[in-house]
Amino acid sequence: MTSIAICTPWLAHGELADDYVLAVQPEIQPGDEVIVIDNGDAPDLPFRTIGLGKNLGFAGGSNLGLHAAETDAVLMLNNDVSLGRRGWLEEIREALEPGVLVGTLRWDMHADVDGHRMPYLDGWCLAGMRADLLALGGFDETLAEPAYYSDNLLCLEARATGLTLREVRVGLRHKESVTSRPASNPQVHLASVENRARYLARARELLVAA
């Protein structure tokens, strides 16, 4: 059986803990682990927690969990989730194999590049074999936080190296933007604009090379 480490960066928002634990803990099988990266004021959870006394952001925190994992596969999971249906982790486990990334496959217009459709896996719940994710370098830690377009860029690099994006309709509910609060946080807009420019530049490089 493929073992999975669920890696979740966590910054404050203790009110999310109950739903997260209820969604995750019953899914864990022998050999699996949950790694919570404490980016600041993370709640006390019944899982392995790594704290460095500073906020590494979404990308840096996720990558720290990736490197700390000792499992076959790693699932990058946001903290703002609740249960949709049981068995969701097993569905992801069954879809995993070398050369494949797994998650909710999206074709959003915001990811289009000069008329080209660019599929990607939504980064709030994205899994792959640990060796593949390490080879890709994980999420880009040089992006402005909150790290919008980190999932788009990761999937660009994955497809460029021949990896497959495989859809699994994840049995979790994503509460979306609970922690970043885009309506009241100007940094969110600035990060989105900056990271989109980075994404477009890299996508155009890969399209030319293809």
N, C-alpha and C positions, 0 to 999 in steps of 0.2 A: 504494500500500500504506500502510495506517495505521501510523505509527511509534509505538512504545511506549517509555516510560521506566519501568523497574522501580525503585521507591523502597523501600529497606529501612533502617529505623533499626536500629542495632547497638550493644549494650552488652555488652562482654566476651564470654564464651562462644565463644572461638576454636575450640573443638572442633566447632562447627557449620559451620565454613567449608568443609571439603572437600565435604560433601554439598550445601551451597548452591551452590558453584561448579559442581559436576558437574550439578546440576539446571538451572542458569540459563544458563551460558556458551554451550553448544552451540545454544541456542534463539534467540540474538540474531541479528537480521537487519540489513543496512545501514540506517542511520537510527535504529535502536533505541539505547538506552543503559541502563546500570545505575548507579543513584546510591545509594551506601551512606552513610547519615548516621551519623557516628561520635558516639554518645552517651557514649562512654568506653571506652577500651581495645579498640576494634574491631580485628580481625585485619587483616593486610596482604592485600588482595584485588585481583584484576586488573581492578578497576572504578573508575570515578570516585568519590572519597570526599570528603565534606564534613565538616569537623570544626570546631566552635566552642569546644571546650574545656569544654563543660558538657553535662549530660544534659537533652535537651529532652523526653524521654519518647516514648512511641509516637506520640501524636497530634501533638506538636510536631515530632518528627523526620520523620514522614510528610509533614506539611504543608510543611516546609522542602524536601523533595525535590520535592513537587508544584510549588512556586514556582520551583525551580531547573531543572526539566525544560524542554526545548525541542522536545518531540515533540507529536504529535497527541493521544496518549492517555497515561494514567498508570496503572500497576498498583502498588497498595500491597501489598507482599509481606513477610511475616514472615521472619526469618532461620532459624527452626527448621523447615526443609523438606528433603525429599529427593525424588529422582526416583521417579515412579510409572510414567510412560510418556513417550516422546518425542513432540514435536508439541504439547505442552500450551499453549505460548504462542501457536502459530498458531491453535489452537481459540479462544482468547480473542480474538485479533486479528479473526478472522472474525465473531465475535459483536458486536464493538464497532460503535457508530454513535452519532451525536448523539442525545441524549435517552434513552440506555440506560446502566445500570450492569450490570456482568457479574461473576459469581462463583458460588459454591455457594449456592443458595437454601435457606433454612432456615425452618422453622415451629415452632421450639422453644417449649415451654410457658413458659419463662422470659421470653419476649417478649410473651406474651399480656397484654392490658390489659382488665380488667373484662369478660372473656368474649369479647373481640374478638381474632381471630388476626392477628398482625402479622408478615408475612413480612419477611425481611431477608437480605442477603448477608453471609456470614461474612467478617469483616474481615481474616483472615490472608492472603487473596488476593482483592482487590477491585479492579476496573478500571472506568475510565470515560474519556470524552473529557476532555482536560485542561480545556477551557473549561467543561464542565459541573461538574467537581469544584471548580474555582475559584469558580464562581457559588454553589455550595453552601457554600463556606467550608472545604472539607476536613473533617477530623475536629475535633471540639470540644476545643480545647486547655484549656478550663477544667475538664474532668473530672479526677477524682482518678486518679492513676496507680497501678497499671497500668490503662489506659483501657478497662476493661470497659464495654460498652454504647455505645462509640463507633460501632461499625458499625450498631447498632440505631438510634441517633439520626441518623446520616447517611442511612440508608435511609428513616427517617420523613420527613426533610426532602425527600429526593429524590421520594418518592411524592407529597408534598404539592404539589410544584411540577410534577407531571405526568410525571416521569421513570419509565421502566419498569425493573423489576428482572428481568434475564434470566439464567437458569441456564446455567452451563457446568460440567460435572463435571470439575473441575480435575485434571489428570494429575500431581499432586504429593501427597506424603504430608506431613501436618502433624503434627509431633511433639507438639504441644500442651503448653503450660504449662512447657516446659523452662526458660525464662528467668525466669518469675515465681515458680515453685515455690510454688504456693498452700498446700500442706500445711504448710510451715514458715515462711510469711510472713504475719503477721497483717495487714499492710497490704493484702494482696489482698482479704481479707474486708471490711475497712472501705471500700475503694474500691468494691467490688461493691455494697455496701449504699447508699452515697452516690450512686453513679452510677445505680443502679436507680431511686432516688427521682426523680432528675432526668429519667430516661427516662419514667417513668410520668406525671410532671407534664406534660411536653411532649406525650406521646401523647394525654392527655386533652384538652389544649387543641385539638389538631388534630381529634380526634373530635367535639368540640363544634362547632367551626367547620364541619365537614363536614355 
